[in-house]
Amino acid sequence: MGTIKPKAVVAWSSGKDCAYALLHAMDQCNSDIVGLFTTISETSDRVAMHGTRSTLLQKQADALGLDLITVSLPWPCSNEIYETRTRLAYQQMIDQNISVIIFGDLFLKDVRAYRETQLHGTGITPVFPIWGRDTQELVHDMINKNFDIRVVTCDPRVLDHRFVGRQLNKEFLDDLPTNVDPCGENGEFHTAVMNMPLFSEPIKVSWGPHETRDGFDYADLILTEG
């Protein structure tokens, strides 16, 4: 009889880093990945920061053949409300025998420490499979593996509006200012993945309106099928 693997979910933002972490974790085969875990704004029905619509989020889960676990949050959301609602979600995961959450963090030590502190004592172990990876090497590996990555949010303090609403490819990377991390790990930009090696099929989308809200530039992605 083989060893029973712990059940895991991926902390899912809809973007490239969590998608790559999922791919890496699948390759390592250290856990039985059963779902994606995401927080959703009650006001907009979208993923915070990325602005990804919940319908598109569900399409990603369907393409991966994984359950989608969502936590609704008000906007604005206090840290107290965030932690209360996520703790309830963690308890529901424990009830389903889920004991691992996979994160796509790369090098922000304060973010990793916060996640570890939040999960301490819950019975759920945080795992960071791509921690410390060189971001230049990492993003080129995504492109070489035929990830279809769309840039959906930019911070206009470091990137002007010309960068939002583009595909993240070699041309995009060539255009980036030298002070911007190629994975946007410092919050310079955020992405949504429309295809990757684990998807059953690509997700077909069109670009919707571009707008500025809450101090960030957004480009809307709209499903063109289903």
N, C-alpha and C positions, 0 to 999 in steps of 0.2 A: 504494500500500500504506500503511495507517495505521500510526501509531506503536504499538509493542508496549508495553503497560502492565506495570509491575512487579507480580508476584504478591504479595498481602498477606494477612495474617490479622489478626483483631481480638483483642486481649487481653480475654477475656470473663469477667465475674464472674457473669453471669446478670441483672445489674441495669440500671437505666435509663440511666446515663451512658455505658456502653460501647455500649448499644443505640442511643442518640442519636448517638454518634460514628460508628457503622456507617452510620446513615441519612445523616448529613452527608457521610461519605466516599463513599457511593454516589452522592449528588447531585453531588459534585465530579468523579466519574469519573476520578480521577487514578491509580487502581490497579485491578487485577483481584483482587477480594476472593474468596478461595477457602475460607476456614475461620475457625473460632473456636478460640482458644488459651486453655486453662483449667488451673489446678492443682486437684487433687482430693486430699482426705484419704484415705489408705489405711485409716484406722481407721473412718471413718464413711461413706465413699463419697459425700461431699458436697463442695461448694465451700466452702473455708474462709471464715469470717466470715459469709457469706450463709446457709450451711447448706442450700443448694439441692441436692436429691437429684440424682444423676447421671442417673437416668431422665428427670427433668424437663429437665435440661441437654440431653440428647440430643433431647428433643422440641423445644426451642428451635432447635437446629441443623437439625432436619428441617423446621421451619416456615420457616426461612430458606433452605433448599436448600444449606447449606454443610457442609463436613466439620468434624468435631469432633476437635481435637487436645488430648489431656489429658496431664498430667504428674502422676504419683502421688507424694505426699509423706507422710512419717510424721508423727504427732502425739504429742508436740511435735516441731517441725522446726527444726533449727539453720540459721543463715544459710548455713553451709558446704554442708550437704546441699541446701538450696534452690538455691543458685547452681550446684552441680555438676549437678544434674538438669535445671535449665533450660538450662544450656549444651549439654547433650546434645540437648535438644529443638531448640535453635537450629540445631545442626549438621544435624539431620534436616530442618529447614525449608530450609536452604541446599541440601541434597541434592535437594530438591523444587523448587528455583529460586524459593523464597519469599524476598523481600528487603525486605519492609516489615512492621512490626507497628504497628497502629493502637491508640492508647490513649485512654481516655475521661477522663483527668485534666483538672481544671478550673483549680486555682490553687495546689496544694501544691508549692512549688518543690523541696523536698527529695525528694519522691517522683519528680518528673520528672527531677531530676539523677541519682537512683539508677538509673532505667531507662536513661538515656542512657549512664551509666558502664558498666552491665552489658552493654549492646549494643555498646559501642565496640570496634571491631576485629573484630566477628563477621561483617561483611558484610551485616548487617540494619540498616535505618534505622528508628528510632522516629518516629512521626508523631502529633501531638496536635491533631486537627482542631477540637476545641471548647475549646481552652485559652484562658483569659481571659474566657469568656462570663459574663455576669452570671447568677448562679444563680437569682435570682427570675424573670428573663425566661425563662431556660432551662426551668425546671420548668413554668411556665405554657404554654410552647410544646409541651412533651410532652403535657400534658393536652389542649390544643386539637387536637393531632394524634391524639387517641384512643389514646394509650398506656394499656394496662391495667397499672398498676404496683402491686405488693403489697409492703408493708413487712414484711420477714421477720426483721429483727434490730434491736434497739435497745440502746444503751448506757444502762443504768439510772442512771448518774451524771448524765446530762443529760436523759433522757426516761424517764418511768415506763412501766410495762408496758401501760398503756392504748393506747399508740401502736403496739405491735407487733400484727400480725394485721389491719391495716387496709389499705384501698386508698388509694394516694396520690392524692388529689383535692383540690379547692379547700377542702373542709371540713377535711381533714387539715391543710392548710397554715394555715388560719385558727386551728386549735387549737395549732399549734406555739409554744413559747416564743420570745420575740424573740431570744434568744441562740443559737438553733439555726439553722444554715444550711438553707435550704429544699431543697437537694439533699443534705443530710447529708454534705457534702464533708469535714467534720472528723471523720467516723466516728460521728456521732450516731445514724445509722440506716443500714441497708442494704436493698436491694430486689431483687425478681425481676420480670421483665417477662413477662406472659402474652399480650400482644398489642401490636402496633405496625404501622405502615404496610407493613413489609417481610414480615410473617408471611403465609404462605399461608392460615392460618386461626388463630383464637384457640385458646389452650391451655386446656382445661377442667380446673379444679382445685377442690379443697375444702380448707378449713383443717383441719389436724390438731392435735395437742396443742401447747400452749404450755408452754415450760419455760425454766429458767435454767441455763446451763452456761458454765463458764469465765468467769463474771462478766458475761455478756450474756443478754438476754432474746430468745428465739427463738419464732417461730410456724412450724410445719411446713406446707409446701404439698404436697398429695398429688394425683397425677393421678387424674381421674375417668373416663378413657377410655383405650383402647388397652392 
